[in-house]
Amino acid sequence: DVCTQTERVNYTFSAAKIMSWFSGKSKQPAQEACAVDASGAPIGPDGKPKRICCTCPDTKKLRDACIAERGEEHPYCVALIEAHKACLRAEGFKV
């Protein structure tokens, strides 16, 4: 269940791409099994555990701004929250 860096698919997340997942125009990224450390955190390309707070900064920024402006229950924010979770899962986190 360990993937190498060459097997791994990297995704670039943009607001348009994220929203296209929820409009049905695009498929969400495939999830890959990746190397994890003893605590269960995915391993980055530098061999160190990834930090969830620093992973997927684009989706995190959009999600946080939406929640601050509209509230967590707003449908647009719910979509951005799910997009951020999808990004984290694609990076190997179990959320």
Residue pairs with C-beta under 8 A, 6 or more apart in sequence:
1 33
2 33
2 34
2 35
3 32
3 33
3 34
3 35
5 45
7 32
8 32
8 34
9 29
9 30
9 32
9 90
11 29
11 87
11 90
13 56
13 58
13 59
13 83
13 87
14 58
15 58
15 62
17 26
18 59
18 62
18 79
18 80
18 83
19 79
19 83
20 26
21 27
21 28
21 83
21 86
22 79
22 82
22 83
28 86
29 86
29 87
29 90
30 90
31 89
31 90
32 90
32 92
33 92
34 42
34 43
34 91
34 92
35 42
35 43
35 92
36 42
36 43
36 92
37 43
37 49
39 49
40 94
41 49
41 50
41 51
41 52
41 93
42 49
42 50
42 91
42 92
42 93
43 49
43 50
43 92
44 50
50 91
50 92
50 93
52 88
52 93
52 95
55 87
55 88
55 91
55 93
56 84
56 87
56 88
56 91
58 87
59 80
59 83
59 84
59 87
60 84
62 80
62 83
62 84
63 77
63 80
63 81
63 83
63 84
66 74
66 76
66 77
66 80
67 77
67 81
70 76
70 77
71 77
72 78
72 81
85 95
88 95
89 95
